[in-house]
Amino acid sequence: MDTLTRSPLAQTVATTPTDIWNDSCAVDELEYAIGFGAVGATCNPTIVHDVWKKDPAHWRARVRTVAEENPAWTEVDLAWAIVEEMSLAGAKLLEPTFVRFGGKKGRLSMQTNPTFHRTPDRMLEHGVHFDSLAPNIIVKFPATKVGIAVMEEATYRGVSINCTVSFSVAQAVAAAEAVERGLRRREADGLPVDHMGPVITIMVGRLEDWLRVQTERDGIVADPAALPWSGIAVFKRAYGIFRERAFRARPLAAAIRHHYHWSEFVGGECVVTLPSIWQKRFNASAVEVRPRMDDPVDPAIVAELSARFPDFGRAYKPDGLTIDAFDTFPPTVRTLRGFIASYHELLHAVTDAVLPNPD
């Protein structure tokens, strides 16, 4: 076997229905990922700023050029122009995969403005615009009360959605149901759906992050071996419901913190999106690639997490959160705040490029 054939991620893609995505739009990272079988990628203002920081001279110069070409544009306009430029470069790399799989793979995710999480019209308009940029764009909408409604309407308009800011079975199921409603509306109107490829993200690592914050903040004494299974338990329960109800959207695991967030999902008809650093670690590892998605999480671990962490129970139970509670669920609040902060950091970087400090 050559190195590529032996690599765990290439084996995952070649021998199971589990897809791997690159959790970045950075061209060099995406090229590496595609070389080992990745069939998708993602972009958001956080990722764009991270890519910017790796080559700030290039992106400062690029912003100044775009600003000169568009003298009436604001820093907001310029920031989103850079987001689109980076995203479309990634989408171009994935286009051959998109064509080969008839739209089911080969997509680049773009995230709508995180400050629109309460404003449905602007969120939808932003998402429809992204969808128009390239045939293989998939659009991220947050699993907020507003976002769920927008997902249905965007799906009806032919936008393939990627539900983000999602941490619970309830959010994932609500998003999948919204997609189904949108798809059924399209079908009722004689509109095509075969080209669409929606996914529903559960940010497995961010749920675990929140439970660890609670552990330290509240002095919770819990079995430390249980915490790494929290997001896995939620994802596997949601996955089972997706199969039972024959949802057409696929589950996607994101926010990777350790190899369980990949290895435990191998074999599922799902997506795992991995930052480049984790791809390289996993490809260099001796982790056995075998189907584990249908292996249940130890009930004792689920019981331990449920007893110690009420927020785990809310995330794990299909009725643990009402749609009105999505926006106040702590992982949702923390993640939205982080996304919005990163967006403002990107805006500051654009301002610094257009108006460099003279000191």
QUIKA-V870574 format. One record per residue. RES is the residue in one small letter. SS is DSSP state (h for helix, s for strand, l for the rest). D_FIRST is the distance of its C-alpha to the first C-alpha in whole Angstrom. Layout:
BEGIN
res,ss,d_first
RES,SS,D_FIRST
RES,SS,D_FIRST
END
This chain:
BEGIN
res,ss,d_first
m,l,0
d,l,4
t,h,7
l,h,8
t,h,6
r,h,6
s,l,10
p,h,12
l,h,14
a,h,12
q,h,11
t,h,15
v,h,16
a,h,14
t,h,15
t,l,18
p,l,21
t,l,21
d,s,21
i,s,21
w,s,23
n,s,24
d,l,27
s,l,29
c,l,30
a,l,29
v,h,27
d,h,25
e,h,24
l,h,23
e,h,21
y,h,19
a,h,19
i,h,19
g,h,16
f,l,14
g,l,16
a,l,19
v,l,22
g,s,25
a,s,27
t,s,30
c,s,33
n,l,37
p,h,39
t,h,38
i,h,34
v,h,36
h,h,38
d,h,35
v,h,34
w,h,37
k,h,38
k,h,34
d,l,36
p,h,40
a,h,41
h,h,40
w,h,41
r,h,44
a,h,45
r,h,43
v,h,46
r,h,48
t,h,48
v,h,47
a,h,51
e,h,52
e,h,51
n,l,53
p,l,56
a,l,57
w,l,53
t,l,53
e,h,51
v,h,50
d,h,49
l,h,47
a,h,45
w,h,44
a,h,44
i,h,41
v,h,39
e,h,39
e,h,38
m,h,35
s,h,34
l,h,34
a,h,32
g,h,29
a,h,31
k,h,30
l,h,26
l,h,26
e,h,28
p,h,26
t,h,24
f,h,28
v,h,29
r,h,26
f,l,26
g,l,30
g,l,31
k,l,29
k,l,26
g,l,26
r,s,29
l,s,31
s,s,33
m,s,36
q,s,39
t,l,42
n,l,45
p,h,45
t,h,49
f,h,49
h,l,48
r,l,52
t,l,53
p,h,51
d,h,53
r,h,51
m,h,48
l,h,48
e,h,49
h,h,46
g,h,43
v,h,45
h,h,45
f,h,41
d,h,40
s,l,42
l,l,40
a,l,37
p,l,36
n,l,33
i,s,35
i,s,35
v,s,38
k,s,38
f,s,41
p,s,42
a,l,43
t,l,46
k,h,49
v,h,50
g,h,46
i,h,46
a,h,49
v,h,47
m,h,44
e,h,46
e,h,48
a,h,45
t,h,43
y,h,46
r,l,46
g,l,42
v,l,41
s,l,37
i,s,38
n,s,36
c,s,38
t,s,38
v,l,40
s,l,39
f,l,39
s,l,40
v,h,40
a,h,43
q,h,42
a,h,39
v,h,41
a,h,44
a,h,42
a,h,40
e,h,43
a,h,44
v,h,42
e,h,43
r,h,46
g,h,45
l,h,43
r,h,46
r,h,48
r,h,46
e,h,46
a,h,50
d,l,51
g,l,48
l,l,46
p,l,42
v,l,40
d,l,37
h,l,35
m,l,36
g,l,33
p,l,35
v,s,33
i,s,35
t,s,34
i,s,34
m,s,34
v,h,33
g,h,33
r,h,36
l,h,38
e,h,37
d,h,38
w,h,41
l,h,42
r,h,41
v,h,44
q,h,46
t,h,45
e,h,46
r,h,49
d,h,51
g,l,50
i,l,48
v,l,47
a,l,44
d,l,41
p,h,38
a,h,35
a,h,37
l,h,37
p,l,33
w,l,33
s,h,36
g,h,34
i,h,31
a,h,34
v,h,36
f,h,33
k,h,32
r,h,36
a,h,36
y,h,33
g,h,35
i,h,38
f,h,36
r,h,35
e,h,38
r,h,40
a,l,37
f,l,38
r,l,36
a,l,35
r,s,31
p,s,31
l,s,30
a,s,29
a,s,30
a,l,31
i,l,28
r,l,29
h,l,26
h,l,23
y,h,25
h,h,26
w,h,23
s,h,21
e,l,25
f,l,24
v,l,21
g,l,22
g,l,25
e,l,26
c,l,27
v,s,25
v,s,25
t,s,25
l,s,24
p,l,25
s,h,23
i,h,24
w,h,22
q,h,19
k,h,18
r,h,19
f,h,17
n,h,14
a,l,15
s,l,16
a,l,15
v,l,17
e,l,16
v,l,15
r,l,18
p,l,21
r,l,24
m,l,26
d,l,28
d,l,29
p,l,32
v,l,33
d,l,35
p,h,39
a,h,40
i,h,38
v,h,40
a,h,43
e,h,43
l,h,42
s,h,45
a,h,47
r,h,47
f,l,46
p,h,48
d,h,46
f,h,43
g,h,45
r,h,46
a,h,42
y,h,41
k,l,44
p,l,44
d,l,48
g,l,47
l,l,48
t,l,50
i,h,50
d,h,53
a,h,51
f,h,48
d,h,49
t,h,50
f,l,47
p,h,47
p,h,43
t,h,44
v,h,47
r,h,44
t,h,42
l,h,44
r,h,46
g,h,43
f,h,42
i,h,45
a,h,46
s,h,42
y,h,44
h,h,47
e,h,45
l,h,44
l,h,47
h,h,48
a,h,46
v,h,47
t,h,51
d,h,50
a,h,48
v,h,51
l,l,54
p,l,53
n,l,55
p,l,57
d,l,57
END
